[in-house]
């Protein structure tokens, strides 16, 4: 059995968008945070090739509320061919003119969100190089308790930055006197098929995996990735 260590973070923000993949043009969010988005929050605090995060529970701490927003986006990206040519030549124009590429798109987003996310930290077999799990658990606890991160955590889209704090026994030891954890909302509903994460067995063609999500008294239990369906 692979040794693991569980951690819990509370994340919140004014807006969130956990995009449903079946919506091709306009962004429409799932009702709650997805496991892949929760994993990205943990990885924003600590990520190394030798470790793996597995999200196993998501608690919804605020009522599910929605907002319609229309935003300016760009319809193009810099092509790989142009980048390669610029690298070969040592110079080149890689800029995009927003005025020429601007598009207005509507989005159906979540607002005023807060979640408590639980994940297990484990070592990737064969990649730890003999380093103990404790090394990484101490690194994560130290960073999270101080609010440090590798990059700013976000709620589905990078423009929706997230505030986070470590909760549980580790947080109480690092930051005594903090407020007690909030309780999940008292709501039960079927959430339908939700994106679990991407399967990178073939790195050139990652495939999405889904699970049938259900929220019971504000809590979503996330099955192991191996049980998700393609």
Steps between C-alpha positions, in 0.01 A plus 500: 500500500635843399545732804288817484441815701168688499470877486206739492476849353222756510481700178273791414454780250248744351467305172567150367457311175555125483427474130276225369682337203178455299468879468716588201477880465344659807644412839251329734610378841421180682291555815799433725876470490638206300766260635747614234457865605548400865816308410633808321463702823715252693756493219513881501628478858737207443577294193796274433544219244537257792158567659136447409184662639170309512189697593249285688245748642361843414281690747284790380502772766280766336169479310533441126440835330538605137583808294494579128805691375605616155875526456752601237712211376739446210418256221856400407828385653858534384573206269767244579642547150557872560672425829732246336585743221577776751721265700690396186542855373568652840230763446139524395161642583298285738250758620124498456304817438203484734296742288518258205433182699252616763179306552225548754379181661243438768568279801285340766718502812478427871528789744599535864631145534679316779609136518687272735705253296666184631787326322760233565867554424699196390827423325512392137656152491848507356529879487564597863869410488489359853373824655243448778138609481551707816727739311216603268229503766706739710567719197130520417389567859759776537406670173124470540498622861691814390289559190793428268456347156690428179235680296174666597222240550190564294140383482471334161625796293824683568328839518296376798768498769434304819578572863607191693588389850606173656246353740500199729753382755799622300355849464408524868853412597648756258249780559330478840198717566354476149123490451333156515426338164173589328233232456388376154167618363196289584413401144484170316479472123606290203773680307516261205812401312792720601857521377731313737835566332701434186663165433858561382579135422563626146655847552441590136126437531371546860148370551237638743358271770160562661310386808136521608512771767253538784499760775368376835456766769750718317766228462621333179693176547745460212570141389854386408611608155518135393123471547420799278370437148633625170 
